[in-house]
Amino acid sequence: MPKSKLRKKVIEKRTHEHEDVIHAPHAPLESPAWLAPTMVSAFLIGLLWIVTFYVTQTRYPIPGIGAWNMIVGFSFIGVGFSLATKWR
């Protein structure tokens, strides 16, 4: 008989531990306030970087790196897209 009482206590303890896991707090449903302005800024900086590169006939924004300016512009746009995946 004492063994069955012990078993009930162990089962009750395990069910209480399991309930704690179910009621774990969830991630916040809203994105941080800085995310949207940073995302839009990254998109616009990348766009302006590429437009400046074409309008100045590949001389600016950084004169010495040539076509690598395109990679810099697209990197800003890529950062904007990566931030867009976190926006809710």
Backbone as JSON, one array per atom type, in Angstrom:
{
  "sequence": "MPKSKLRKKVIEKRTHEHEDVIHAPHAPLESPAWLAPTMVSAFLIGLLWIVTFYVTQTRYPIPGIGAWNMIVGFSFIGVGFSLATKWR",
  "N": [[0.8, -1.2, 0.0], [1.87, 1.36, 0.76], [3.5, 1.9, -1.41], [1.8, 2.52, -3.58], [0.72, 4.97, -2.73], [2.98, 6.56, -2.81], [3.48, 6.55, -5.53], [1.29, 8.0, -6.51], [1.89, 10.56, -5.56], [4.21, 11.13, -6.98], [3.24, 11.15, -9.61], [1.41, 13.3, -9.45], [3.2, 15.37, -8.95], [4.67, 15.42, -11.32], [2.67, 16.15, -13.17], [2.15, 18.75, -12.35], [4.59, 19.96, -12.93], [4.54, 19.78, -15.69], [2.42, 21.44, -16.35], [3.47, 23.95, -15.84], [5.18, 24.31, -17.98], [3.43, 24.54, -20.12], [2.17, 26.97, -19.65], [4.05, 28.93, -20.21], [5.44, 32.19, -20.74], [4.74, 34.07, -23.7], [6.36, 35.32, -26.68], [6.7, 38.86, -27.29], [3.99, 40.47, -29.0], [4.14, 42.74, -30.49], [6.3, 44.75, -32.5], [9.47, 46.33, -31.71], [9.71, 49.88, -31.08], [11.72, 51.16, -32.51], [12.18, 49.69, -34.76], [10.65, 49.92, -37.24], [11.24, 52.64, -38.2], [14.04, 52.34, -38.55], [14.17, 50.28, -40.43], [12.89, 51.45, -42.68], [14.62, 53.59, -43.07], [17.0, 52.24, -43.76], [16.21, 51.08, -46.21], [15.77, 53.44, -47.72], [18.3, 54.73, -47.63], [19.87, 52.84, -48.99], [18.59, 52.9, -51.49], [18.98, 55.62, -52.26], [21.76, 55.61, -52.32], [22.35, 53.92, -54.49], [21.02, 55.29, -56.56], [22.46, 57.69, -56.54], [24.93, 56.71, -57.33], [24.39, 55.94, -60.0], [23.47, 58.38, -61.15], [25.66, 60.09, -60.95], [27.34, 59.02, -62.77], [28.86, 56.7, -62.05], [30.84, 57.74, -60.31], [30.5, 58.68, -57.69], [28.92, 57.57, -54.61], [31.27, 56.88, -53.1], [34.27, 57.55, -54.35], [36.59, 55.94, -54.95], [36.0, 53.18, -55.04], [34.49, 52.24, -57.14], [32.39, 50.03, -58.87], [31.73, 48.67, -56.6], [30.2, 50.25, -55.07], [27.6, 49.64, -55.7], [27.23, 47.23, -54.34], [27.39, 48.13, -51.73], [25.1, 49.75, -51.61], [23.08, 47.82, -52.11], [23.53, 46.26, -49.89], [22.59, 47.87, -47.79], [19.88, 47.8, -48.48], [19.43, 45.07, -48.17], [19.76, 44.84, -45.39], [17.52, 46.28, -44.65], [15.5, 44.54, -45.58], [16.01, 42.32, -43.95], [15.34, 43.36, -41.46], [12.67, 43.78, -41.96], [11.57, 41.27, -41.81], [11.27, 40.87, -39.12], [9.33, 42.57, -38.34], [6.15, 43.3, -36.97]],
  "CA": [[0.0, 0.0, 0.0], [2.64, 2.6, 0.76], [4.06, 2.17, -2.73], [0.83, 3.2, -4.43], [0.63, 6.36, -2.3], [4.17, 7.21, -3.32], [3.3, 6.71, -6.96], [0.36, 9.1, -6.74], [2.59, 11.82, -5.33], [5.14, 11.35, -8.1], [2.42, 11.51, -10.77], [0.91, 14.65, -9.23], [4.32, 16.3, -9.09], [4.98, 15.51, -12.75], [1.64, 16.91, -13.87], [2.34, 20.16, -12.02], [5.74, 20.44, -13.69], [4.12, 19.88, -17.08], [1.54, 22.61, -16.48], [4.32, 25.14, -15.89], [5.72, 24.43, -19.32], [2.35, 24.97, -21.0], [1.83, 28.36, -19.38], [5.22, 29.79, -20.35], [5.11, 33.45, -21.4], [5.0, 34.1, -25.13], [7.12, 36.46, -27.17], [5.83, 40.03, -27.48], [3.3, 40.46, -30.27], [4.43, 43.98, -31.21], [7.72, 44.99, -32.75], [9.97, 47.49, -30.98], [9.4, 51.17, -31.72], [12.82, 51.58, -33.37], [12.34, 48.79, -35.9], [10.09, 50.44, -38.49], [12.05, 53.73, -38.74], [15.35, 51.83, -38.97], [13.95, 49.52, -41.66], [12.62, 52.4, -43.77], [15.86, 54.34, -43.3], [17.92, 51.37, -44.49], [15.72, 51.02, -47.59], [15.98, 54.72, -48.4], [19.74, 54.95, -47.8], [20.3, 51.96, -50.08], [18.06, 53.42, -52.75], [19.69, 56.86, -52.58], [23.14, 55.26, -52.63], [22.38, 53.38, -55.85], [20.64, 56.38, -57.48], [23.62, 58.59, -56.61], [25.95, 56.01, -58.12], [24.04, 56.02, -61.41], [23.33, 59.77, -61.61], [26.99, 60.69, -61.06], [28.05, 58.18, -63.74], [29.72, 55.77, -61.28], [31.94, 58.43, -59.63], [30.19, 58.87, -56.27], [29.2, 58.22, -53.34], [32.66, 56.7, -52.72], [34.91, 57.57, -55.67], [37.66, 54.97, -55.2], [35.66, 51.75, -55.05], [33.84, 51.9, -58.41], [31.13, 49.3, -58.88], [31.44, 48.17, -55.26], [29.14, 51.1, -54.53], [26.33, 48.9, -55.86], [27.14, 46.26, -53.26], [27.09, 48.88, -50.51], [23.68, 50.12, -51.68], [22.25, 46.63, -51.94], [23.68, 45.8, -48.5], [21.62, 48.62, -47.0], [18.56, 47.27, -48.8], [19.36, 43.75, -47.53], [19.52, 45.06, -43.97], [16.11, 46.66, -44.54], [14.68, 43.34, -45.71], [16.15, 41.46, -42.77], [14.54, 43.97, -40.41], [11.26, 43.63, -42.31], [11.1, 39.95, -41.38], [10.97, 40.93, -37.68], [8.29, 43.59, -38.11], [4.8, 42.73, -36.78]],
  "C": [[0.84, 1.26, 0.0], [3.23, 2.92, -0.62], [3.06, 2.89, -3.63], [0.63, 4.65, -4.01], [1.82, 7.15, -2.83], [4.02, 7.48, -4.81], [2.35, 7.86, -7.28], [1.05, 10.45, -6.55], [3.54, 12.14, -6.48], [4.36, 11.78, -9.34], [1.89, 12.93, -10.63], [2.02, 15.68, -9.42], [4.67, 16.48, -10.57], [3.93, 16.3, -13.51], [1.76, 18.39, -13.57], [3.54, 20.74, -12.77], [5.35, 20.66, -15.14], [3.24, 21.1, -17.31], [2.36, 23.89, -16.54], [4.88, 25.37, -17.29], [4.65, 24.96, -20.28], [2.07, 26.46, -20.85], [3.04, 29.3, -19.45], [4.84, 31.07, -21.08], [5.54, 33.43, -22.87], [5.83, 35.33, -25.48], [6.18, 37.66, -27.37], [5.23, 40.04, -28.89], [3.55, 41.73, -31.09], [5.93, 44.11, -31.4], [8.18, 46.21, -31.97], [9.74, 48.78, -31.77], [10.5, 51.59, -32.7], [12.88, 50.8, -34.67], [11.84, 49.39, -37.21], [10.9, 51.64, -39.02], [13.43, 53.29, -39.23], [15.22, 51.08, -40.28], [13.75, 50.46, -42.85], [13.87, 53.2, -44.1], [16.87, 53.51, -44.09], [17.5, 51.23, -45.95], [16.05, 52.31, -48.34], [17.47, 55.02, -48.6], [20.28, 54.1, -48.93], [19.83, 52.46, -51.43], [18.79, 54.68, -53.18], [21.15, 56.59, -52.95], [23.25, 54.79, -54.09], [22.02, 54.46, -56.86], [21.8, 57.36, -57.64], [24.72, 57.98, -57.46], [25.65, 56.12, -59.61], [24.01, 57.46, -61.93], [24.71, 60.42, -61.81], [27.89, 59.88, -61.99], [29.19, 57.4, -63.08], [30.91, 56.45, -60.6], [31.72, 58.54, -58.13], [29.22, 57.79, -55.84], [30.62, 58.01, -52.83], [33.46, 56.56, -54.01], [35.87, 56.41, -55.93], [37.23, 53.53, -55.37], [34.87, 51.32, -56.29], [32.51, 51.2, -58.23], [30.79, 48.67, -57.52], [30.41, 49.04, -54.55], [27.77, 50.43, -54.65], [26.15, 47.9, -54.72], [26.82, 46.95, -51.94], [25.61, 49.25, -50.48], [22.76, 48.93, -51.46], [22.4, 46.03, -50.54], [22.72, 46.55, -47.58], [20.2, 48.09, -47.24], [18.37, 45.89, -48.17], [19.12, 43.86, -46.03], [18.06, 45.45, -43.75], [15.19, 45.45, -44.65], [14.82, 42.42, -44.5], [15.39, 42.04, -41.57], [13.05, 43.81, -40.68], [10.71, 42.27, -41.89], [10.75, 39.92, -39.9], [9.83, 41.88, -37.34], [6.94, 42.91, -37.99], [3.79, 43.83, -36.79]]
}
